[in-house]
Amino acid sequence: MDRIDRQAPTEAVFDGITYEMLIFNDIEGVLKLEIDETAGEARYITDGYSPLPRMFPGRMPKKAVVQVLKSLLGVWVNLDEYMIPRNELLMELSDVFINEESGEIKWICGLQKDSRSPIEKLRLFMTELVNVMEGNPEKNQENMITLLKYVKGVKQDNLDQCREMADALLLQDIAADSAEAAAAENPVSFGLEMPGTDNAPEFSYEEETSEDGLDIMLPDAFAAREIAYIIRIRTGDEMAVVLDETLIGKSPDADFCIPDNRAVSRHHASILMDEGEYYLVDHNSTNSTYLNGMRLDPGDEYRLCHGDGFVLADEPFQFMIR
């Protein structure tokens, strides 16, 4: 039995599904993608928008930070509707665009797969925000750590609550242990007061640098626990991968039973969990297993990354980490 660990950089894998979604849909909060057929190029429409660091060349006001995070949570939920993996959103400050007049925030959804999970990208993005956010860096870091634990599993039905948590923790400066109750009882909506590029207050990082510096590395507590899921595309059914081996097949004793598809074998394939990594293995099924279009050799283990699509016979699934 061989274990296939895809070491080739995932950035080189073009994601055609995301490409189609961006071309033919206006996804709220995401920059529109257009095709220049003459030049044979694709580009994002950024007219009227500027990169976020240009609008805030120094310290970012807390209201701006909260507005960015609330926008990000909404975009995550919007991507879910189009079955676009959340980790395909670019999450660095230099990739966030803001309308110079309205303050509307737009994000870039990349066309290339990223092996990092959305939670890991969010953790790194929050680290970047802590480093440029006004106020006490240590307090900001503590609040960000708490906020991540609440918002990492944001969905449509709890989006408002997650946004209220951002208000409570970062703006109202409520203690972490009471922020949840405060957000539920007294939600506050804050607008984004957008300074112009000419009169924006300039802050010097060096002037405010503490003895330890402002490049804060967040502790291990920031690495919130992530859970893997497999989603049956046709029905929307999903299952958390929490066992060392999750068996998928037509048999009633399978962990994820597919009783209504004759093409699926009784014990078709399994997902193995080993030290935080996940692997897909085909059990010599009648109609084979495919990972991102590649047919698997029976018995070999193929590493799964967030957003991967796999097919058992003709039954499509998606592997997600949240």
Secondary structure, DSSP 8 states (H G I E B T S, - for coil): --EE---S-GGGSB-HHHHHHHHH---TTB--EEEETTTTEEEE--TTEEEHHHH-SS-B-HHHHHHHHHHHHHHHHHHHHTT--GGGB--SGGG-EEETTT--EEB-B-SB--SS-HHHHHHHHHHHHHHHBSS-HHHHHHHHHHHHHHHTT--GGGHHHHHHHHIIIIIS---HHHHHHHHHHS----------TTT-----TTTT--TT-S-----GGGS----EEEEETTT--EEEE-SSEEEEESSTTSSEE-TT-TTS-TT-EEEEEETTEEEEEE-S-SS-EEETTEE--TT-EEEE-TT-EEEETTEEEEEEE-
